[in-house]
Amino acid sequence: MKVVYINLLTIFFTILGLGIFGFFPALTAAFYIYRKWFTGFSDVPITKNYWSVYKKEFLKTNLIGYLLFFIGIMLYINLSIAEVISVTWIHYTYYLIIIVFIVFCSAGLFVFPVYLHYNGSIWQILKNSLLLLFFQPLQSILMIASIIVAYYIMFVLIPGMIPFFGISLLCLIIMFFCIRTFDRLEIVREANYHGMEDTAH
């Protein structure tokens, strides 16, 4: 029921922001609630925190979101051009662009969780999202596979789930795997830190 409620909040606040301005802040607020759940705060007040994050992160998350959207559109346009142009060397770039496009979309799944967990500049957020994609490749593959399965269930098998789980379930899946990656990163950092201390002694 909580997942359904978050989905309804995300739809409502997306509409409140006139759609184009409300989607990314609403998405970020949903990620925030799930991050709280997965870090031990399962009883966090949903509506109060959702609204607080939505207001606070409205401008920056729109900036990040539409920067990603612009880059994605540029890659897609170049992909479409490379596919249809008959010039051999340009046509070969199609395969390179499609690899870049897939990596970009996959790293994009980490962006808002990284923003909430580490903050930092937009450049740092984008860079860290890309690095985390390859830090634990198995976790990244499992996350993408889980999203595909959830998408297939909701959009093919049971379309009636979309108004209740369409956004929030995908956010939950993404944040679940991101938190596991963040935790693993902290373990590696601590191990390296203690290793350096032992060396110094």
N, C-alpha and C positions, 0 to 999 in steps of 0.2 A: 504493500500500500504506500510505503514511503517513496519507493521508486516511481510509482504512478504519480504521486503528488509532485515530485520534483519535475517530472515530465510536463505536467500541467502548468507548473510555475514557469518552466522554460518557454512553453508556448505563449503564456500570458505576457511575460516580460519581453519576449521577442516582439509581440504585437504592440506592447506599450512603447517600445522604441522604434515604432513604425517599420518593423521588419528589418530593414537594411541596417539600422543603427542599434537594434536591440538584440540581434542574434548572438553576436560574439560575447557581449557582457553576460547575457543569460546563460550561455554555454559555460563561461568561466565560473559563474556562481554555482552551477550544477557540479562542476568539477571540484569546487571548493568544499561543498557539502560531503561529497564522496571521499575527498582527501581527509576530512575530519573523521569520518567513519573508520577509514582504514588505518588511521594513526591513533585510534583508541578513544575517540570522542563520539561514540555512537548515539549519545543522547543530546547532541547539540541541537538547539532550537532551529528548525529548518527555515521557516519564513523570515525570521528576524535576520539571520546570517545571510540568507540568500539575497535579501533586499540590500543589506549593508554592502556586500561584495559587488552587487550589480551597480550600485551608485558609485562606489569608490573606484572601480576598475573600468568604468564606462568608456572613458576616452582612450586609455592605453590599450585596452583589449580590442577596441575598434581599429586602432592604428595597426596593431599586430595582425589582426584578422584580415584586414583589407590589403596589407602588404603581402601576406601569404596568398590571398586571392589573386592579386595582380601578378605575382610571380607564376602562380599556377596557370593563369590564363595565357601569359606569354609563352610558357612552355608548351601548352596545348596548341596554340596558334602555330608555333614553330614545328611542332610534331605534325600537324595537319599539312603544312606547306611541304615539309620534307617527304611526306607520304605521296603527294600527288605530282611533284616536279620530277620530270624525267631525266634531268641532268644527273649523271651517275654519282659524282662525288657528293652532291647534295642529298641524293636519295639514301646514300650510305649513312649520313648523319642521323637518319630516322632512328636507327637502332641505338645510337648513343643518346639521343634525346629521350627515347622511351625509357632507358635505364635511369637517366637523371630524373625524369618525371615520376617514376615509381619510387625512387629513393626519396624525392622531395615529399611526395604524398605520405610515405611511411614515416619520415621524420616529423612531418606536420602533426601526426597523432600525439607526439610528445610535447608540442609547443606550449599549450596552456597548462598541462600538469607541471612542466618545468618552470613556467612563469610563476605559478602559485607556490611551488616548493622551494625555489632558489631565488626568484626575482632576478635582478640584474638588468643590464641594458638589453635592448631589442637584439643587438648583434650577439651578445652572450647567450641569450635565450635560444636563438636560431642555431648557433654553433653547438651549444650543449645538447640540443634536441637531436642534431645530426650525430654527435658523438655517442649519445646514449642509445641510439638506434643500433649501433654496432657493438656497444659495450657488452650486451648480453643478447646475441643474435637469436638464441633459442626462444627467449622471452618475447622478443619482437615478433618472431614468426608465429608463436602461439597467440599473441595479441591480435595480429592481423587475421589469423585463421578463425579466432573466436568471433571477430567482427563480421567476417564473411558468413559464418554459420548463423549468427544472430540476424544479419541482414536477410539471409535466405529465408529464415523462419518467419520473420515479420513481413517481408515484402512479397514473398511467394506463397508460403504455406498458410500463414494466418495473418492476412493484411489487417484484420480487425485489431491487432495488437498495436498498430502504429500510433494512434492517438494517445495511447496509455504508456507505451514503452519506447516509441520511435527514437527519441533523442537520449533520454535518461539512461536506458539500458546500455547504449553504446558508450556513453560517458563513464558508466560504472565499469564496464569491461576495460576501457582504456586506462582509467585511474588505478584499477586493481593491478594490472601488469606494470604500470609505471612505478607504483609504490614498491613493488617487489624489486624493480631495477634500482630505484633510489636506495633502498635498504642494502642491496648487495654492494652498491658503490660505496656506501658508508663503511661497510665491513672491510672492503679492500683498502680504503683510505686509512682506517684505523690500524690495519695490519701493517701497511707501509710506514705509518707514523711510528708505531712501536718498533718496527724493524730498524728504522733510522736511529731511534733512541738507543737500542741495544748496540748498534754499530758504534755510536758515539761513546758509549760507556766502555 
